[in-house]
Amino acid sequence: MLAAAMSYDLVLFRPRPGETVEQARSRALAPPDIDPADPDALPFGPLDADVDSLVTGLVGAVSNLERFDAPGLVELTEPSLGFQITFMGSVIHVSIPFWYDGAEAVEVLATVGRALDTLHRTGGYAVHDSQSEKLLDGSDGYRIDAASYEVGRAVVRDLEAR
């Protein structure tokens, strides 16, 4: 999976009432159910009602976020670090480019970790790490494992060297 990936990807979701975290994760990772005959169908459904308050919380935790709105999604980009946080329906996708080494990688991962912690505390989101296929828990402040990031970074360095 990492060989084809150009970014470290996370999926955030929150269980519905009566739903376990595992059931919610399965729902969040399932392909969207779209009616191809409906030209107005949103691929991920309508945005959750609390998106604006979540965005406000993120801006307090991570400065410099730029916002882009489109039907069914809100995308936040941190331009100096290059990562994106995209709200799509009831799911949030986080994409961290494999551009960084050393201290820069540590800074990017720590900044994303602050965003994940904010979304967990303010919105009750759980975090699925698409690289390890594991749930991240908040016991360590949602720190992304630098070694996992380095695996993807090494693939990109190899591609750049060709």
Residue pairs with C-beta under 8 A, 6 or more apart in sequence:
1 130
1 131
2 131
2 151
2 152
2 155
3 155
5 98
5 131
5 152
5 155
6 97
6 98
6 156
7 95
7 96
7 97
7 98
7 152
8 95
8 96
8 97
8 98
8 130
8 131
8 144
8 148
8 149
8 152
9 93
9 94
9 95
9 96
9 130
9 131
10 93
10 94
10 95
10 96
10 112
10 116
10 127
10 128
10 129
10 130
10 136
10 144
11 28
11 29
11 91
11 92
11 93
11 94
11 127
11 128
11 130
12 28
12 91
12 92
12 93
12 94
12 116
12 119
12 125
12 126
12 127
12 128
13 24
13 25
13 27
13 28
13 90
13 91
13 92
13 125
13 126
13 128
14 24
14 90
14 123
14 124
14 125
14 126
15 21
15 23
15 24
15 124
15 126
16 24
19 27
21 126
21 135
24 126
25 126
25 128
25 135
28 90
28 91
28 128
29 128
32 43
32 44
32 45
32 89
34 41
34 43
35 41
42 71
42 72
42 89
43 72
43 88
43 89
44 72
44 73
44 88
44 89
44 90
44 91
45 72
45 89
45 90
46 72
46 89
47 72
47 73
47 74
47 87
47 88
47 89
47 90
48 54
48 87
48 89
48 90
50 123
51 74
51 87
53 122
54 87
54 119
54 122
54 123
55 65
55 67
55 74
55 76
55 87
57 118
57 119
57 122
57 123
58 65
58 76
58 85
58 115
58 118
58 119
59 65
60 118
61 114
61 115
61 117
61 118
62 78
62 111
62 114
62 115
62 118
64 78
64 79
64 80
65 76
65 77
65 78
65 85
66 76
66 77
66 78
66 79
67 74
67 75
67 76
68 74
68 75
68 76
68 77
69 75
72 88
72 89
73 86
73 87
73 88
74 86
74 87
75 84
75 85
75 86
75 87
76 84
76 85
76 86
77 83
77 84
78 84
78 111
81 107
81 108
81 111
82 96
82 97
82 99
82 108
83 94
83 95
83 96
83 97
83 108
83 111
83 112
84 93
84 94
84 95
85 92
85 93
85 94
85 115
86 92
86 93
86 94
86 95
92 119
92 125
94 112
94 115
94 116
96 108
96 109
96 112
96 144
96 149
98 149
98 152
98 153
98 155
98 156
99 156
100 107
100 108
100 153
101 153
105 146
105 149
105 150
105 153
106 146
109 143
109 144
109 146
109 149
110 143
112 144
113 141
113 142
113 143
113 144
114 141
116 125
116 127
116 136
116 142
117 138
117 141
117 142
119 125
120 126
120 127
120 138
120 142
126 135
127 135
127 136
127 142
128 134
128 135
128 136
129 135
129 136
129 144
129 148
131 148
131 151
131 152
132 145
132 148
136 142
136 144
